């Protein structure tokens, strides 16, 4: 019984990768363009020709706005998670109030630094 399982294991180690490579190469042969030309090789998005270079630098302000969104989104979710636990507790309400004050301070800081200038 021991010899049979080792033979099956060895066969699996050989047949598995071989079958994977045959499928991969077969799909490549079936799906690859057979007569490539400039139109087939061009990059496109929604069928519209590319208007500008793809590696054009973007405004760093967008990254700041995205970071602020994630930060305040996660913190607001944390408020909803903590709220049922502090129900009826004065210490819990004070902790949540301190948390909200810290959020407000962060929002005012971001506003003063100009990260939210797109709101004007």
Secondary structure, 3 states (H helix, E strand, C coil): CHHHHHHHHHHHHHHHHHHHHHHHHHHHHHHCCCCCCHHHHCCCECCECCCCCCCCCCCCHHHHHHHHHHHHHHHHHHHHHHHCCCCCCHHHHHHHHHHHHHHHHHHHHHHHHCCCHHHC
